[in-house]
Amino acid sequence: MAFRPRGRTKKVIPRIRNWELIDSEKPGILGSAGIKVGSIHIITIDDRKRNPNTGKPLFNAATIIATPTISVLGFRSYINTDKKLEVKNEIYVSKIPKEIEKKVSFKTKEYQKKIDEIKKTVDSVELFRIIACLVPKRSGLAQKKPFIFELEIGGGEKKNQLEYILEILGKEIRTGDILESTSEIDVISTTKGKGFQGVVSRMGVKRKSHKSRKTVREVASIGPWKPANVMYTVPRAGQKGVHQRTEYNKRILMISDINESESPINRDIPHYGKLEGEYIILKGSIAGPPKTFVRMRFPARSKIKKVELPKVIEISNNNG
């Protein structure tokens, strides 16, 4: 019942319904995106307070997420009408990078005129969201089609947010620069597909007795004779997997350094291949198979207040 309905997600790019606002006078982007690479083992120094193992080596099962630079193609301003958000203005850059230009088709007409219009009505704007683009080729994948998605802007006043957007418009942004102010993130991704499954596998229903008259892996009663109706709460067979899921408070163990001459992960990774470019390592597992598009945001239920990343001692040579 906790994850109804269990149908296939409509889009490859997960939807984020709520963004965690930041208490900062300086505007910033409230999230990022990446591509799941695979699992790994990493040994860090335990920095938990009031714990018997504080200061000792801690073995962590972790996940690598490739985080190539994100291109800012445009932005949207939203206004609040009848308790819902509606796009007021939508502006794109005039010069789109060559690797993206062949795959997308949108250009802004009367660029400066629209910006002047937004500046005059900036007080009526509810929020700003940039239109970002992630190119899988930058992480070593063969996929040519880029991922296009929205990222919300938070912090400061609306005028400052608009100035910040105009500064980064048409530029590339590192995920490491966005996440440098937090040590935890929420991860939104799509689970592995399992196809059509029965009620025992799909809903966790208990198997019937082996002396059952007809079947064992089936619900005993799906409803009364009168009224002849099957409630939506009754477990039924159907689609399992390809569901959108959100995992909260994933600890960041490591953010790759752009100045590193050689990455510690310099081998072929199963089901992914050679990892190129920047990446981050999160503690624990993440929903979805390798090469899954992953969205990240600032934590909605944050527990850790400190921003320092743990000290990494060793990264395993074999994937978990």
N, C-alpha and C positions, 0 to 999 in steps of 0.2 A: 504493500500500500504506500510505502514511503516514496516510491519513484514512479507513480502513475502519471501519464500513460506511458507504456513501454513500447512506443513506436520508434521507427527510425528517425533520426534527426533530419531536418529538411535541408540543412546547408552544411558544407564542409567547415566553414568558418563558424565557430561557436558564438552564441549571442551572450553579451554581458548586459544584464538588466539594471544592475546597481553598481555605481562607482563609489569607492570610498574617498571622501573629500579630505584634503590635508589642511591642517592649520598652519599655513605659511603665508607670509606676505609676498613671497616670490612665486610667480606662476610656474607651473610645471606640468608634465604629462603624467597621468595617473596610472599608466600601465604600459605593457609592451607585448611582444609576440615572439614566437620562435618555432622550431621544429624539433620534435622528440627524436633523439638519436638512439638511446638504448640505456641499459642498466650498467652499473659499475659499482665497485667497492672502494671506499675511501676511508683512510684512517686519520682521525683528527684528535686534537687535545680536548678532552671534556671540559667545557667552561661553565657547566651548570653549577649554581651556588647551592650550598647546603646538601651536597651529594657525596656519598663515600668515595666515588670515583673521580672527583674533581681533580684536574691536573694530570690524569692518567690517559693513555691512548684509548680512543673509542672507535670501534669498528662500525661503519655506517654503510647500509645499502643505499645507493643513491642513483639518480637519473641525470643523464646529460641532455641538455637542451641547446641546440644550435641557435645562436642569436645573431644573425647577420644584421648589418646596418639597415635601418628603416628609412625609406624615402618619404618625405612629406609632400604629397601631391596637391593638397588643397585643404580647405576647412569649411565647416558648416556652422551657422549660428541658429540656435533654436529659441523659440518663444513659447510661452505657456498659454494655450488657448483651450478653454473648457476642460481644465484638469488633464490635459495631454500635451505632449511636446510636438511642435510642428516646425519644420525647416523654414526659416525665414530667408536666408541667403546661402548660396553655395558657390564657392570660388575655387578655381583650380589654377595652377601655375601655367604660364604660357609655354615654357620650355620643359618638356617631359624627357627624362633620360632615355637614351636610345634602346636599352634593353627592356624598357617598360613600354615605350611608345608603340611598338608593334602589337602589343597585347591588349592595350586599353585605348579607348577613343573618347576622350572628353577634353574640351578646351574652353576657357573662359572668354567670353566676349565682353568688351568694355570693362576690362580688369580694374583700372583705377577708379572708374565711376562707381562700381559696386563697393569698393573699399571705402570710398568717401561716404557712401550711403550708410554703411555699417557703422562708421565712426560717429555719424550724427545720431543714430538710434541705438547706440551701445548700451544705454541704461535700460532699455526694454528687453534686452537679450537675457534669456534664462541661463544658457550655458553655451560653451564653444566645444566643438569636437574637430580634431584634425582628421583628414583622410590620409591614412598611411598605406605604404606598399612594402611588402616583403618579397624579395626575389630568392627563390630556393637555390638558384645557381650559385649564389654567393657562399653557400654552405657545402658545396660539392655535389649537389643533387643534379640529376639530368632534367628535372622538370622545368619547362620553360614558362609556363603560365604563372604569373605572380599572384600573391594573396593580397587583396585590397580590403581594408577594414577601418573602423573608426576608433580613435583614442580620445578620451575626454581630457579637457584641460581644467586644472583646479589650482587654488591658491591665489591670493591677491584679489584686486578689484577687476571688474570686467574690462576697464580700459587697459590695465596692465597685461591682462590675458591676451587682448587683441594685439598689443605691441609685441608680445612674446611670439605669437603665432606668425606675425609678419616677418619676424627675424629668422625663424626656422623654416619658413615656407620655401620649398624647392631644395632644401638641404637634406643631408643624411644624418641620422641620430643613432648613437650607440646605445644598446640596451644597458650596458654597464653604467653609463652616465645617468640613465633614468632610475635605476635601482640602487644607486649608491647611498641613498638616504634611508634604506630599509634593510632589515635582515630576514624578513619573512614576506612571502607573497601568496596570493590565491591563484590557483591554476585551473583554467577551464579548458576541457578537451573532450574528445569523442572516444567512447570505449570501443573495444574490438567487436567485430560482428560475429555472432554465433548462429545466425539463421533462425529457422523455425524450430522451436523447442517445446517440449511438453511442460505440464504444470509443475512437476517435481524439480526439473532443472531451472525453469523460468521463474517460478514464484516460491520455491522452497517448501512446497506442500509435503507433508509426511506421507510416506508410502503406506498403503493399506495392508491388512493381514494377508499372508500367503494363502489363507483359506477363503479369500474374497471370491464372490461368485463369478465375476467376469474379468476384471482387471485389477492390477495392483498399483500402477503408476497413473492414477486418475482420481479426480475429486469424487467423494462418496455421494454427495447430493448437491446439485447446482441450483435447487430452488423447489418451491412447493408446486403441486398440481394446479391449485387455484389460489391466487391468480397465476396463470402460466407465464411467468416472467423471470428472466435471469438478470440479477442485479449486476452492476458494473464492478462491485466489490468481490464477486466470485472469481477465484483464480481460473484462468483459461490458458490454453496453449496459444502460442503466437510468436512474434518476433522477439529475439533476445540479442542484445548488443546494438552497436551504433547509436548509443544514447549519449546525450550531453551530460557531463558530470562536472561538478565544481569541488575541488579539494582545497581546504582552508589551511592557512598557516604552514606552508611548506618552507622549511628553513633553507636559506641560501648558504651552501658550504664553500663555494668557490666561484669567482668571476674571473674569466680569462683576461690576461693583461695584453693590451694591444701592442706593447713594446717587447713582448717575449720573442726571442729569436727562434725558439723551438717549443712547440706545445708538448706537455707531458702525455697527451693522448695523441700519439702519432702512429696509430696502427689502423688497419681496416676493422670496422665495427660490424658485427653480424647484422644482416638485413638492412644495413645503411650504407656501408662503404667507407671511403676516406672522408674524415671530418675536416673541413676547411673553414678558416675564419674563426670568429669569436664564439664563445659558448659560456654557459653557466652550469653549475652542478647543484642540484637540489637534493635534500635529504628525503629518502623514501621513494616510493613508486608513484607513477603518474598514469592515469587512464589512457589507453590507446596503444596501438602498435607503433613500431618505428616509422618515421617519416610523417607522423601525424602533426597537423598544425595545432599549435598550443597558444592560448592567449593567457596573459598574466596581468594582474592588477595589484594595487596596494591592498594589504589585508583588511578585510571587513571585521574580523574578530581577532585583532592582534593581541598576543600574549607577551612577546618579548619586546622590551622597550629599547634595549641597546642595539646599536647598529654594527658593532664590530663583527667581522666574520671569524669563524673558528680557525685555529692554526692547523694547516694541513701537513701531515707527516709523510704520507705515502698514498699513491693512487695505484690500484691494482692493474696488472697487465692483462688480466683475463676479465671479460665481461661477465656479470652476474646473471 
